[in-house]
Amino acid sequence: MSVALKVRRLSKTYQVFRRGSGLGQTLASLFRREYTQVDAVRDVSLDLEEGELVAFLGPNGAGKSTTLKMLSGILHPSSGEVLALGRFTPWKDRTHYVRHVGAVFGQKSQLVWDIPPQDAFRMNRAIHDIPRPVYRQRLERLVELLGIERIMTQPTRTLSLGERMRCEFALSLLHAPSLLFLDEPTIGLDIDAKDKIRSFIRETNQSGTTVILTTHDLQDVEQLARRVIVIDKGSIGLDGSLDELRRRFGDHKRIRVKSPNFPSELRMRGVEVVHREGDDSELELDRALCSMHDFLEKLPHLCRVDDLTVNDPPLEDAVRRLYQGGRGRSE
């Protein structure tokens, strides 16, 4: 399989003006400016194969959006190399590269506020010089998949957020890009709209488009991504599968116990009560401190167990530990 993106030691440093507080320091800064170097992205290296769907995770300010903007050619890096689709340097070959790239930024619109989506689509056809028969065929398919036929002629300003986002996806895919960059594509959407967008992303990827997704909604990750890259303070902290993320930073189990006399204070090393309601208690078991065998052996001596279920903890827990600098036993 071919490599869609080959990234080596990619970095982005900003020079930020530092102004002191108070009138004196403010006046002094007019004559002598002090600057601070901020490393938004540091030495990021990775390979993405054609047809992959990769999720970029990280806390706010971690460097996710900056990385995407460099990979899509919007930003110039301070250093490093990127080879896209085997022949493009995104920021140098931008004119030709953008013909092969689509982008949806959840907080920035490509649609024109006062004109209907169908006119924006026509503009995009002209920009990318898409032959009319090809354009009509693609548009019909996108309209059907995204369910936007009813809103094609309405001014963009009258559309709901979910309707606008579906039109954004159609606009970004009219020219059949090989690479699709998605930055928070489901932000602010209701459950129904998120499901429709996720289904569309999945189908787009299955058709062969390489998708790179940044999101804070871990449901997006669990339902879509096969590979996860976690970035924090500008550097990659983990690059692997969801299972690897859970193994390294989530060697825990969630246990639900139904008991009429569950102890008010559970004194068992490695076991924490995370929620209680009536006879139901939810526990978190750290298997590095307490084995499942030991827990199941001790529990009947503490209370009467009417029911018990064991599950993996939510993905959010593993990601939270990673953001906080947690380490798994494998390290």
Residue pairs with C-beta under 8 A, 6 or more apart in sequence:
1 49
1 50
1 51
2 49
2 50
2 86
3 47
3 48
3 49
3 50
3 83
3 86
4 48
4 49
4 50
4 51
4 52
4 84
4 85
4 178
4 179
4 210
5 46
5 47
5 48
5 71
5 82
5 83
5 84
5 85
5 179
5 210
5 212
6 47
6 81
6 82
6 83
6 84
7 44
7 45
7 46
7 47
7 48
7 71
7 80
7 81
7 82
8 45
8 80
8 81
8 82
9 43
9 44
9 45
9 79
9 80
9 81
10 41
10 43
10 44
10 45
10 67
10 70
10 77
10 79
10 80
10 81
10 82
11 39
11 41
11 42
11 43
11 44
11 77
11 78
11 79
11 80
11 234
12 39
12 40
12 41
12 63
12 66
12 70
12 75
12 77
12 78
12 234
13 37
13 38
13 39
13 40
13 78
14 37
14 38
14 40
15 35
15 36
15 37
15 38
16 35
16 36
16 37
16 38
17 29
17 33
17 34
17 35
18 34
18 35
18 36
19 25
19 26
19 29
19 34
20 26
20 28
20 29
39 233
39 234
40 63
40 66
40 234
41 63
41 66
41 67
41 70
41 77
41 231
41 234
42 63
42 233
42 234
42 235
43 80
43 235
44 63
44 67
44 80
44 231
44 234
44 235
44 236
45 236
46 229
46 236
46 239
48 54
48 210
48 212
49 210
50 178
50 208
50 210
51 205
51 208
51 209
51 210
52 210
52 211
52 226
52 227
53 201
53 202
53 205
53 210
53 211
53 213
53 224
53 225
53 226
53 227
54 211
54 212
54 213
54 225
54 226
54 227
54 228
54 229
55 213
55 214
55 215
55 220
55 221
55 224
55 225
55 227
55 228
55 229
56 64
56 67
56 68
56 212
56 213
56 214
56 215
56 229
56 231
57 64
57 214
57 215
57 218
57 221
57 228
57 229
57 230
57 231
57 319
58 64
58 214
58 230
58 231
58 232
58 323
59 232
59 323
62 231
62 232
62 233
62 234
63 231
63 233
63 234
63 235
64 183
64 214
64 231
65 183
65 214
66 75
67 231
68 181
68 183
68 212
68 214
69 75
70 76
70 77
70 82
70 90
70 91
71 82
71 84
71 90
71 181
71 212
72 90
72 101
72 103
72 179
72 181
73 90
73 91
73 93
73 94
73 97
73 98
73 101
75 91
76 91
77 91
81 89
82 89
82 90
83 89
84 90
84 97
84 100
84 179
85 97
85 100
85 178
85 179
87 93
88 96
88 97
88 100
89 97
90 97
99 128
99 175
100 177
100 178
100 179
101 177
101 178
101 179
101 180
101 181
102 172
102 173
102 175
102 177
102 179
102 180
102 181
102 209
103 172
103 180
103 181
103 182
103 183
104 165
104 168
104 169
104 172
104 180
104 181
104 182
104 183
104 185
105 183
105 184
106 165
106 183
106 184
106 185
106 186
106 187
106 188
107 183
107 184
107 187
109 156
109 164
109 168
110 120
110 168
110 171
110 172
111 117
111 120
111 156
111 164
111 167
111 168
111 171
112 119
112 120
112 123
112 156
113 155
113 156
113 157
114 155
114 156
114 157
115 155
115 156
116 152
116 153
116 154
116 155
116 156
117 148
117 151
117 152
117 154
117 156
117 159
117 167
117 170
117 171
118 152
118 153
120 156
120 167
120 171
121 139
121 170
121 171
121 174
124 130
124 171
124 174
124 175
125 132
125 135
125 174
128 174
128 175
130 138
130 174
130 175
135 174
138 173
138 174
138 176
139 170
139 174
142 148
142 169
142 170
142 173
142 174
143 149
143 152
143 170
145 200
145 203
146 166
146 167
146 169
146 170
146 196
146 200
147 166
147 196
148 163
148 166
148 167
148 170
151 159
151 163
151 167
156 164
156 167
159 167
161 188
161 189
161 193
162 189
162 190
162 192
162 193
162 196
165 185
165 186
165 189
165 193
165 197
166 193
166 196
166 197
166 200
169 185
169 197
169 200
172 180
173 180
173 204
173 209
177 209
178 209
178 210
179 209
179 210
179 212
180 204
180 209
180 210
180 211
180 212
181 212
182 201
182 211
182 212
182 213
182 214
182 215
183 214
184 214
184 215
184 216
185 197
185 201
185 213
185 215
185 220
186 193
186 194
186 197
186 198
186 215
186 217
186 220
187 215
187 216
187 217
189 197
194 217
194 219
194 220
198 220
198 223
198 224
201 211
201 213
201 224
202 223
202 224
204 211
205 211
205 224
211 224
213 220
213 221
213 224
213 225
215 221
218 314
218 315
218 316
218 319
221 228
221 242
221 315
222 242
222 315
225 242
226 241
226 242
227 239
227 240
227 241
228 238
228 239
228 240
228 241
228 242
228 245
229 236
229 238
229 239
230 236
230 237
230 238
230 239
230 245
230 319
230 322
231 237
232 322
232 323
237 322
238 244
238 245
238 248
238 249
238 322
240 248
242 315
245 315
245 318
245 319
245 322
246 312
246 313
246 315
246 318
247 328
247 330
248 318
248 327
248 328
248 330
248 331
249 318
249 319
249 321
249 322
249 326
249 327
249 328
250 312
250 313
250 315
250 317
250 318
250 321
250 328
251 286
251 287
251 288
251 328
251 329
252 284
252 285
252 286
252 287
252 313
252 317
253 284
253 285
253 287
253 292
253 310
253 311
253 312
253 313
254 274
254 282
254 283
254 284
254 285
254 310
254 311
254 312
254 313
254 314
255 282
255 283
255 284
255 285
255 295
255 308
255 309
255 310
255 311
256 280
256 281
256 282
256 283
256 307
256 308
256 309
256 311
257 280
257 281
257 282
257 283
257 299
257 303
257 305
257 307
257 308
258 279
258 280
258 281
258 305
258 306
258 307
258 308
259 279
259 281
259 303
259 304
259 305
259 306
260 279
260 303
260 304
260 306
261 303
261 304
262 276
262 279
262 281
262 302
262 303
263 302
263 303
266 272
266 273
266 283
266 302
268 290
268 295
268 298
268 302
269 289
269 290
270 285
270 286
270 287
270 288
270 289
270 290
271 283
271 284
271 285
271 286
271 290
271 295
272 283
272 284
272 286
273 281
273 282
273 283
274 282
274 283
274 284
275 281
275 282
276 282
279 306
284 313
284 317
285 292
285 295
288 329
292 310
299 305
299 308
